[in-house]
Amino acid sequence: MNTIKVDMISVIIINYKQKKYTEDCVRSVYEKFRSHPFEVIIVNNSPEESLSHLKSEYPDLKIIENENKGYSQANNKGAETASGEYFLFLNADTVIKSDFLNSFHEEFKGMDFGAVGLKLKNPDGSFQLSFWKENNFFNEIKNKSEEKKFSRKDKQYISEKESEYGKIKEVDWVTGAAIIIRKEAFGKINGFDDDFFLFYEDADICKRLSDEGYKNYFYPDCEIVHYKGENVNSEFQSATYYYSKESQLLYYEKHNDLFNNLALRSYLFVKFLIKYLITFKKINLRIFLLAAGIKIK
């Protein structure tokens, strides 16, 4: 495909204790996007991990040293300095394997879209789930059921799903691991909600874009590998598990009715009370209390 004129795209990457992944991600962006107008902005939430050496490789690279106040705040920090018409928010543990900007631009130029989620693959080449139905109590049951089929590596189901989404499709929300948002739409809704420290910030921004009348899409004509937390230790897993439930409850408070809120809180209350009585693990106690409206460290 011949190179066509595309609008400037700002690639925003958050580093938090993922130095090696961040380096690989940045290098993949510069390698694959070199024929197009783009900029890369790293928001470094791990000041103990210097990334300044990347400036010698890429002098135009922007690095923002930032206190860790969560993923949403860091993304907003990066967006503040971004000059592109499109913002591409990339997880540090992703690697761009193909130059898809020409085809993306051809498909979406002039469209008043909100967010576009990019197709992701696991390191083994298998299709990774990255889009879901809007989050309410009953939809989340369906979402979790679908996620289990992917985690169990149900090859037939995954293959059927990949085939079904082999073309651009409108979806409710997409993962923030690789998401393109128009600068105009991003500004109209004031970006990510800083109250989401980690998790559900992508579902929230897609919901707010949808509420403003924008449509969200899944875009399959690209190749991006997502390592999806392969370097996470057990201590970090416990912390992120808590954040996921905290953010889930926040999302429901913002976007769901009383019934859905009570259904979720009741479910988490019973589930984590039982888990705590069986395991006596503090993480289960914390989430049980969180469901009851009590936060402890």
C-alpha positions in Angstrom: 0.0 0.0 0.0 1.4 3.4 -0.9 2.0 5.9 1.8 -0.7 8.6 2.0 -0.9 11.8 4.0 -2.1 11.0 7.5 -2.8 13.3 10.4 -0.4 13.6 13.3 -0.7 10.9 15.9 0.6 11.2 19.5 1.6 7.9 21.1 1.4 8.0 24.9 3.0 5.3 26.9 3.0 5.0 30.7 6.0 3.3 32.4 5.6 1.8 35.8 8.2 -0.7 36.7 8.3 -2.0 33.2 11.5 -0.5 31.9 12.4 -3.3 29.4 8.9 -3.5 28.1 8.8 0.3 27.7 12.1 0.3 25.7 10.8 -2.4 23.4 7.5 -0.6 22.9 9.1 2.7 22.1 11.5 1.1 19.6 8.6 -0.7 17.8 6.7 2.6 17.4 9.7 4.4 15.9 10.4 1.4 13.6 6.8 0.9 12.3 5.6 4.5 12.2 8.7 6.2 10.7 6.9 7.0 7.4 4.2 9.1 9.2 4.0 12.2 11.3 4.0 11.0 14.9 5.4 11.8 18.4 6.1 9.6 21.3 5.4 10.7 24.9 6.5 8.6 27.8 5.1 9.4 31.2 7.5 7.8 33.7 5.7 6.9 36.9 8.8 5.0 38.1 11.4 7.8 38.8 13.8 5.1 40.0 13.9 3.7 36.4 15.7 6.2 34.2 14.7 6.2 30.5 16.8 9.1 29.5 19.1 6.9 27.5 16.3 6.5 24.9 16.7 10.2 24.1 20.1 9.4 22.6 18.3 7.0 20.2 15.3 9.3 19.6 16.1 12.9 20.2 12.5 14.0 19.7 11.2 11.6 22.3 9.4 13.4 25.2 9.8 12.0 28.7 7.7 13.3 31.5 8.8 12.4 35.0 5.7 11.9 37.1 4.6 11.0 40.6 2.5 7.8 40.4 -1.1 8.9 40.9 -2.6 6.2 38.8 -2.9 5.2 35.1 -5.7 7.8 34.3 -3.7 10.7 35.7 -0.6 9.7 33.8 -2.5 9.4 30.5 -4.0 12.8 31.0 -0.5 14.2 31.8 0.8 12.8 28.5 -2.2 14.2 26.6 -1.6 17.7 28.0 1.6 17.9 25.9 0.4 16.0 22.9 0.0 17.8 19.6 -1.5 15.1 17.4 -5.0 15.0 16.0 -5.2 11.4 17.4 -4.0 10.1 20.7 -2.8 6.5 20.7 -2.6 5.2 24.3 -0.3 2.2 24.5 0.4 -0.1 27.4 4.1 -0.4 27.9 3.9 -4.2 27.5 2.8 -3.9 23.9 4.9 -4.2 20.7 3.8 -2.8 17.3 4.3 -5.4 14.6 2.8 -3.6 11.6 2.4 -0.2 10.2 -1.4 0.2 10.1 -1.7 4.0 10.0 -2.4 4.3 6.3 -5.3 1.8 6.4 -6.5 3.3 9.7 -6.6 6.8 8.2 -8.4 5.6 5.1 -11.1 4.0 7.2 -11.6 6.7 9.8 -10.7 9.9 8.2 -13.5 12.4 8.6 -15.5 10.0 11.0 -16.7 11.6 14.2 -15.7 8.5 16.3 -14.9 8.4 20.0 -12.5 5.5 20.6 -11.0 2.8 18.4 -9.6 -0.3 20.0 -6.8 -2.1 18.1 -6.5 -5.8 17.6 -4.2 -7.5 20.1 -2.5 -10.8 20.0 -0.8 -12.9 22.7 2.9 -13.6 22.4 2.0 -17.1 21.0 0.1 -15.4 18.2 -3.4 -16.2 19.5 -6.2 -13.6 19.4 -6.6 -11.6 22.6 -10.0 -10.4 23.8 -10.1 -6.6 23.9 -13.7 -5.5 23.6 -16.8 -6.0 25.7 -20.4 -5.2 26.3 -21.3 -2.2 28.4 -20.7 -2.9 32.1 -23.9 -3.7 34.1 -24.3 -6.6 36.4 -25.8 -9.0 33.9 -23.6 -7.9 31.0 -20.5 -8.5 33.2 -21.6 -12.1 33.8 -21.6 -12.5 30.0 -18.2 -10.7 29.8 -16.6 -12.9 32.4 -18.0 -16.0 30.7 -16.4 -14.9 27.5 -13.1 -14.1 29.2 -13.0 -17.6 30.7 -13.3 -19.2 27.3 -10.3 -17.1 26.2 -8.3 -17.9 29.4 -9.0 -21.6 28.9 -7.8 -21.3 25.3 -10.9 -22.6 23.7 -9.5 -22.6 20.2 -12.7 -23.1 18.3 -14.5 -20.3 20.2 -11.5 -17.9 19.9 -11.2 -18.7 16.2 -14.9 -18.0 15.6 -14.6 -14.7 17.6 -11.6 -13.6 15.6 -13.4 -14.4 12.4 -16.5 -12.5 13.5 -14.5 -9.5 14.3 -12.4 -9.7 11.2 -13.8 -6.4 10.0 -14.4 -3.0 11.7 -17.3 -3.3 14.2 -19.0 -0.9 16.6 -18.5 -2.0 20.2 -19.5 -0.7 23.6 -16.0 -0.4 25.0 -12.4 -1.5 24.3 -9.3 -2.1 26.3 -7.0 0.8 27.1 -4.0 -1.4 26.2 -4.0 0.0 22.6 -6.7 2.6 22.1 -6.9 5.6 19.7 -9.1 8.5 20.7 -9.6 11.7 18.7 -8.1 14.7 20.4 -11.3 16.7 19.9 -13.5 14.0 21.5 -10.9 13.5 24.3 -11.0 17.2 25.2 -14.8 17.4 25.0 -15.1 14.8 27.9 -12.1 16.1 29.8 -10.0 13.0 29.2 -9.7 10.1 31.6 -11.3 10.3 35.0 -8.4 10.6 37.5 -10.5 8.9 40.2 -9.8 5.6 38.4 -6.4 4.7 39.7 -6.1 1.5 37.8 -8.7 -0.5 35.8 -12.1 0.5 34.3 -10.7 3.8 33.2 -11.0 2.5 29.6 -14.6 1.3 30.1 -15.4 4.7 31.7 -14.0 6.8 29.0 -15.7 4.7 26.3 -19.0 5.1 28.2 -18.6 8.9 28.5 -17.8 9.1 24.8 -20.8 7.1 24.0 -23.0 9.3 26.2 -21.7 12.3 24.2 -23.0 10.6 21.0 -19.6 9.2 19.7 -19.4 5.7 18.5 -16.6 3.3 19.6 -15.1 0.7 17.3 -12.9 -2.4 17.1 -10.2 -2.2 14.4 -8.7 -5.5 13.3 -6.3 -4.4 10.5 -3.2 -4.2 12.6 -0.8 -6.4 14.5 0.1 -5.6 18.1 1.4 -8.1 20.6 0.3 -7.6 24.2 2.3 -9.3 26.9 -0.5 -8.6 29.4 1.3 -8.6 32.8 3.6 -11.5 32.2 6.2 -9.9 34.6 3.7 -9.3 37.5 4.6 -10.7 40.9 2.1 -12.0 43.5 2.4 -8.9 45.7 1.6 -6.7 42.7 -1.2 -9.0 41.7 -2.9 -8.6 45.1 -2.7 -4.8 44.8 -4.1 -4.7 41.3 -6.9 -7.1 42.2 -8.0 -4.7 44.9 -7.8 -1.7 42.5 -9.9 -3.6 40.0 -12.7 -4.1 42.5 -12.4 -0.5 43.7 -12.6 0.8 40.2 -15.5 -1.6 39.3 -17.5 -0.2 42.2 -16.7 3.3 41.2 -17.8 2.6 37.6 -21.1 1.3 38.8 -21.7 4.3 41.0 -21.1 6.6 38.0 -22.9 4.7 35.3 -25.4 2.3 36.7 -28.7 2.4 38.6 -29.4 1.4 42.2 -30.3 -2.2 41.3 -27.0 -2.9 39.5 -25.0 -1.2 42.3 -26.7 -3.3 45.0 -26.4 -6.5 42.9 -22.6 -5.9 42.5 -22.0 -5.0 46.2 -24.1 -8.0 47.4 -22.2 -10.3 45.1 -18.8 -9.1 46.2 -19.8 -9.0 49.8 -20.8 -12.7 49.9 -18.1 -13.9 47.6 -15.2 -12.3 49.5 -16.6 -13.1 52.9 -16.6 -16.7 52.0 -13.1 -16.5 50.4 -11.8 -14.8 53.5 -13.3 -17.4 55.9 -11.6 -20.1 53.8 -8.2 -18.5 53.2 -7.8 -15.7 55.9 -6.0 -13.7 53.2 -6.0 -10.0 53.9 -6.8 -9.2 50.2 -10.1 -11.0 50.5 -10.9 -9.2 53.8 -10.2 -5.8 52.2 -12.5 -6.5 49.2 -15.2 -7.8 51.5 -15.0 -4.6 53.5 -14.8 -2.5 50.4 -18.1 -4.0 49.2 -19.6 -3.0 52.6 -18.3 0.6 52.1 -15.3 0.4 54.3 -11.7 0.9 53.1 -8.7 -0.3 55.0 -5.0 -0.4 54.1 
